[in-house]
Amino acid sequence: MAVPSRSQISPGTTVNIVLKEDQRSGTLTEGVVERLLTKSPNHPHGIKVRLEDGQVGRVKEIL
C-alpha cells in the first residue's frame, strides 16, 4: 500500500499515523491533522504531520 502524498493531506484531514515510538510495531494512531511538517511532495515512509492533540507521526492512510 502506497503512503499518501503531501498534496492529498491538508489541515483538518482525518488520518492514521505511526508515531516514532510505534515504528517497530506499526501501531496506527487516528487523529486530525493540525500541521504538515514535511516540505517535500512525498516521502517513502509517509508525510510527517502534527495532529490536533499534539502527537507527531508519519501518515500511513487517509480516513
N, C-alpha and C positions, 0 to 999 in steps of 0.2 A: 504494500500500500504506500503510495507516494504521499509525502507530507505536503500540506498546503503551502502555496507561495505567498509572499508578502501582500500581493495585490488582492488576495482572497480574504484577508484579515483586516478588520478595522475596529476601532474602539466601539464597544457595545456588542461585539460578536461573542456568542457563547461557544466555548471551545473546550477540548480536553488537552491538558498539557502534562508533560513529565517534568517533575521537579528535579533539581540537581541530585538530591539525596535518593530519589527513586529511579535514577537512570539504570542501575543494575537490574532491578526487579521489573521495571517497565510499568509500574503502577501509575494509572492516569488520575488526574485531578481535574474536576469540572469547574469552570468559572467563566466570568465575563471579562473580556479584555478591557483594560484601562488605557494601556500604552504599549506601542510596539517598540522594542529595544534593538532589534536587528535592522541595520540600514540596507543591507544587500537585498535584491529582489527575491532570492531564495537561499536556502541553507540545507545541506544534506541531512541534518538532524532536526530541522524544524526552526521556524522563526521564533526568536526569544521574545516573550511578552511579559508584562506585569498585569496581574489580574486586579480587579477592584478591591479584593481583600488583602492586597499587598504581596501575594505569592508570585515568584518569578519562575518561569519554566519555558520549555520549547513546545510549540503547538504540534500535536500529532494528528488531530482531526477537528473539523468544524462540526458543531451540532446544529 
